[in-house]
């Protein structure tokens, strides 16, 4: 399913744009990622946190025109815009919802289709290529996002259909889960600090950029704290897809030991990402929704947590 070649429309996300002479300077003090690392050929994951280090949103960010654009869960756009605008009043930058200006496609094993559009995308994650208004981003091995100006979308979709099967969003989300990339959703807004989603392990947190909102908490956790809750990939034998924020339990604990981050149907079962207490995850007896709920089983992630490597960003 997720390993086959297909494309789909990324209908679950919207686009927040920050444009103007001070766009980069303004965002450098607001986001976990380093804006100075962005270029015409490089994108990044990132997050916006509260003063207490809790994530209001997570996103993929890239340069575009006279500023940047960020793709995040559609329902988070309005509250995220409202919060950022409070801090942008003295900045020469304009914040807008540009969701209607773009149609975004997810492509799995679709490099040949991208090449036919003049987009020879490198294999390295976060690579970006551009051609005639189109933007392609490598989001994980064999997976790419294609950003298309809305006016060009019908023609581009037709061209993609000529070489790729049109899949469902679930297939794309399953690939995201297998890549170990968590995401803040409306029901988990302000619930996690970045390290709980392993964001520092996938390039979404810079520890060299200086101050930003929530930076003190995030840095303290990286340098001084012991991360007791982090992102895991899990397998679930159940028919009903759990929603983000659904609680997880373990018989060895008297209260919830974690929450679902993202879930998708796999081949006859369900795969999901969840933030779990490491102690409970290592013990192995994990349940969905209640102590008597369906059992969950830990699966491998495609990366390892490495503090020394992570702090070099």
C-alpha positions in Angstrom: 0.0 0.0 0.0 2.3 2.7 1.2 5.2 1.1 -0.6 3.5 1.3 -4.0 3.8 4.2 -6.5 1.0 6.7 -6.2 0.1 10.3 -5.7 -2.7 11.9 -3.7 -3.9 15.4 -2.8 -2.8 16.6 0.6 -6.2 17.9 1.5 -5.7 17.7 5.3 -3.2 20.6 5.4 -3.3 24.3 4.6 -0.6 26.9 3.9 0.4 29.8 6.1 2.6 32.4 4.5 4.8 35.0 6.1 6.1 37.6 3.6 7.9 40.9 3.7 11.3 42.4 4.3 11.4 41.2 8.0 9.8 37.8 7.4 12.9 35.8 8.1 14.1 37.9 11.1 10.6 37.8 12.6 10.3 34.0 12.3 13.8 33.3 13.6 12.6 34.5 17.0 9.4 32.5 16.8 10.1 29.0 15.5 12.2 26.0 16.5 13.9 25.6 13.1 16.8 27.8 11.9 15.5 30.1 9.1 19.1 30.7 8.0 19.3 27.1 7.0 16.6 27.5 4.4 17.5 28.1 0.8 16.1 27.6 -2.7 17.3 24.0 -2.5 16.6 23.3 1.2 13.4 23.0 3.3 12.9 22.0 6.9 10.5 20.7 9.5 9.7 23.0 12.4 7.3 24.0 15.1 5.9 27.0 16.9 5.8 26.7 20.7 4.3 28.5 23.6 6.5 30.1 26.3 6.3 26.8 28.1 7.7 24.9 25.1 4.4 23.3 24.1 3.8 23.0 20.4 1.0 25.0 18.9 1.7 23.7 15.4 4.3 21.6 13.5 4.9 22.2 9.8 7.2 21.9 6.8 8.7 25.3 5.9 10.3 26.6 2.7 11.3 29.8 1.0 8.9 31.2 -1.5 8.8 34.6 -3.2 9.4 37.4 -0.7 9.1 35.1 2.4 8.3 31.6 3.5 5.3 29.2 3.4 4.5 26.6 6.0 2.2 23.6 5.5 0.4 22.5 8.6 -2.9 20.9 9.7 -5.7 23.0 8.2 -7.5 23.4 11.5 -4.4 25.0 13.1 -4.0 27.8 10.6 -6.5 30.3 12.1 -5.2 30.0 15.7 -1.6 30.0 14.6 -2.1 33.1 12.5 -3.8 34.8 15.4 -1.0 34.0 17.8 1.9 35.0 15.4 0.2 38.3 14.4 0.3 39.5 18.0 4.1 39.5 17.7 4.4 40.8 14.1 2.9 44.2 14.7 6.3 45.9 14.8 7.7 43.8 12.0 7.7 44.5 8.2 6.0 41.2 7.5 2.6 40.1 6.5 1.0 36.9 7.6 -1.8 35.3 5.6 -3.6 32.1 4.9 -2.5 31.1 1.3 -4.2 27.7 1.3 -6.3 28.6 -1.7 -3.2 29.6 -3.7 -1.7 26.2 -3.7 -2.6 22.6 -4.4 -0.2 20.1 -2.8 0.3 16.5 -3.9 2.1 13.7 -2.1 4.1 11.4 -4.3 5.4 8.0 -3.3 8.0 6.4 -5.6 7.1 9.1 -8.0 10.5 10.5 -9.1 10.0 9.6 -12.7 6.8 11.7 -12.7 8.6 14.6 -11.1 11.4 14.4 -13.7 8.8 14.6 -16.5 7.8 17.9 -15.0 11.4 19.2 -15.0 11.9 18.4 -11.3 15.0 16.3 -10.8 14.7 15.9 -7.1 17.8 14.7 -5.1 17.4 11.8 -2.8 18.5 13.7 0.3 15.6 14.5 2.7 14.6 18.2 2.7 16.0 18.8 -0.8 14.0 21.2 -2.9 13.9 21.7 -6.7 11.8 24.3 -8.6 10.6 24.7 -12.2 8.1 27.1 -13.8 6.3 27.7 -10.5 6.3 24.1 -9.3 8.2 23.1 -6.1 9.2 19.6 -5.2 10.4 18.6 -1.7 11.9 15.4 -0.5 10.2 14.6 2.7 11.6 11.1 3.4 13.2 8.3 1.2 11.0 7.7 -1.9 8.4 10.3 -0.8 8.0 13.9 -2.0 5.6 16.8 -1.9 4.7 18.7 -5.0 3.5 22.3 -4.5 1.5 23.6 -7.4 0.0 27.0 -8.0 -3.7 26.6 -8.0 -4.2 27.7 -11.6 -1.8 25.0 -12.8 -3.2 22.2 -10.6 -5.7 20.6 -13.1 -3.1 20.3 -15.8 -0.5 18.9 -13.4 -2.9 16.4 -11.8 -3.7 15.2 -15.3 0.0 14.7 -16.0 0.6 12.9 -12.8 -2.4 10.6 -13.6 -0.7 9.5 -16.8 2.2 7.8 -14.9 1.0 7.3 -11.3 -2.1 5.7 -9.7 -4.1 8.1 -7.7 -4.2 6.9 -4.1 -5.9 7.9 -0.9 -4.6 10.2 1.8 -4.5 7.2 4.2 -1.7 5.8 2.0 0.3 9.0 2.4 -0.2 9.1 6.1 0.9 5.5 6.5 4.1 6.5 4.7 4.6 9.4 7.1 4.1 7.1 10.1 6.6 4.6 8.7 9.0 7.6 8.3 8.5 8.4 12.0 7.4 12.0 11.4 4.9 13.1 14.0 2.5 16.0 13.5 0.5 18.3 15.8 -3.2 18.0 15.2 -6.1 20.1 16.7 -6.7 17.6 19.5 -3.0 17.5 20.4 -2.3 21.3 20.2 -0.1 22.5 23.1 0.2 18.9 24.4 3.8 18.1 23.4 7.2 19.7 23.6 9.2 19.1 20.3 11.3 16.3 21.7 8.2 14.3 22.5 7.6 14.1 18.8 11.3 13.4 18.1 11.3 16.6 16.1 15.0 17.2 17.0 15.8 13.8 15.4 14.3 14.8 12.0 15.9 18.2 11.7 13.0 20.4 13.1 14.9 21.9 16.0 18.0 24.0 16.0 20.1 24.3 19.2 22.5 26.8 17.7 20.1 29.5 16.5 19.6 31.4 19.7 16.4 32.6 21.4 12.9 31.8 20.2 9.6 31.4 21.9 9.8 28.3 24.2 13.5 27.9 23.5 14.6 27.8 27.2 12.3 24.8 27.9 13.3 23.0 24.7 17.1 23.5 25.3 16.9 22.6 29.0 15.2 19.3 28.0 17.9 18.6 25.5 20.9 19.4 27.6 19.8 18.8 31.2 16.7 16.7 31.2 16.0 13.1 30.8 13.3 12.6 28.1 10.7 10.4 29.7 8.1 10.6 26.9 8.9 10.3 23.2 7.5 9.2 19.9 7.1 5.5 19.1 5.7 3.6 16.1 3.2 1.0 17.0 1.1 -1.8 15.5 -2.6 -2.3 16.4 -4.9 -5.1 15.6 -8.2 -3.3 15.5 -10.9 -2.3 13.0 -11.5 1.3 14.1 -8.9 4.0 13.5 -8.0 5.8 16.7 -8.1 9.6 16.6 -5.1 11.8 17.5 -5.1 12.4 21.3 -6.6 9.0 22.1 -5.0 7.9 25.4 -2.9 4.8 25.9 -2.6 2.8 29.1 -0.5 0.1 30.7 -1.5 -2.2 33.6 1.7 -1.2 35.4 0.5 2.4 35.7 -2.6 3.9 37.3 -3.1 6.6 34.6 -2.6 7.3 30.9 1.0 6.7 29.7 0.6 8.4 26.3 -1.5 9.7 23.4 -2.0 8.8 19.8 -0.3 11.3 17.4 -1.2 9.9 14.0 -2.8 6.7 12.8 -3.5 5.0 9.4 -4.9 1.8 8.1 -2.2 -0.7 6.9 -2.5 -4.1 5.3 -5.2 -5.6 7.5 -4.3 -3.7 10.6 -3.4 -0.2 11.9 -0.1 1.5 12.3 0.3 4.6 14.4 2.7 7.0 16.1 2.2 7.8 19.7 3.9 9.7 22.5 4.6 7.2 25.3 6.4 7.1 28.6 9.6 5.3 27.7 9.4 3.1 30.8 6.0 1.8 29.8 7.0 1.3 26.2 10.0 -0.8 27.2 7.8 -2.9 29.5 5.7 -3.8 26.5 2.1 -4.2 27.7 0.4 -1.3 26.0 -3.3 -0.8 25.5 -5.4 1.6 23.5 -8.2 3.7 25.2 -8.4 1.7 28.4 -6.6 -0.8 30.5 -8.7 -3.6 28.9 -8.3 -2.0 25.4 -6.7 -3.6 22.3 -3.0 -4.4 22.6 -0.3 -2.4 20.9 3.1 -3.6 19.8 6.2 -1.4 19.3 7.7 -1.3 15.8 11.0 0.1 14.7 11.6 3.7 13.6 13.9 4.5 10.7 16.2 6.6 12.8 17.7 6.7 16.3 17.8 9.4 18.9 21.4 10.8 19.2 21.7 13.8 21.5 25.3 14.7 20.4 24.3 14.7 16.7 21.0 16.6 17.4 22.7 19.5 19.2 25.0 20.2 16.2 22.1 21.6 14.2 
